[in-house]
Amino acid sequence: MKYVTATDAGLISCHACGHLQARARPKAGQAHQRCGRCNSPLHLRHPDSLMRTWALLIAAALLYIPANLLPVMHTASLVGDEDDTIMSGVVYFWTSGDAPLAVIVFIASILVPMLKLTVIALLCITSQRRSTWRPIERSKLYRLVEFIGRWSMLDIFVVTLTVALVRFQSLAVITAGPGAIAFGSVVILTMMASMQFDPRLIWDPVDEDKHQQQHPTQHSQDRPHE
Ligand SMILES: [Zn+2]
């Protein structure tokens, strides 16, 4: 595997418009070099990527608790009131013969958010420790999280669909419970966390190791640090 990174070549790319240009000192009065095309501030890596990812991730993990413990659905009918959490909904679908729906809700609402939180935490920890452990697999995990992101609203869709179906069938009034707000926040915060993570951080320690093996005497101060 042989490649030259933009940093090695003394180049920097613009986050906003993608324009690749030579690195230079910032102009007087400016903290950062500006893009020659669109004038955005240039950075070698997304600034404070790990700190921002951690902040959003911790917020999402905290909200994951009320999202699962508080009711997401409140049903008021002639028989009485009922509050359902995600898990009690899954159990309800399972016992009432809607096994496929139970599986979809379980995967989309409990398993996937948990996996996403775990994967992003793993990416953050390994990048923070400048680990060179399995970079290709970690890049794949990152792509997986990005890919799942666009399906994250699936569970909201399932809840909406259920509400619509149940409304249609019976004389019940169904409203979203506080758990639904917490759950929506978990989904959005996790998406934002994965957007803040700069996947190039996975490769920086790997490239740095390689660079040091090739030029053991050279200082690595020109290389991007988080
Ligand atoms: Zn630009």
Residues whose N, C-alpha, C, O or C-beta is under 5 A from the ligand:
A	BS01	ZN	C14 A16 C17 G18 H19 C35 R37 C38 N39 S40
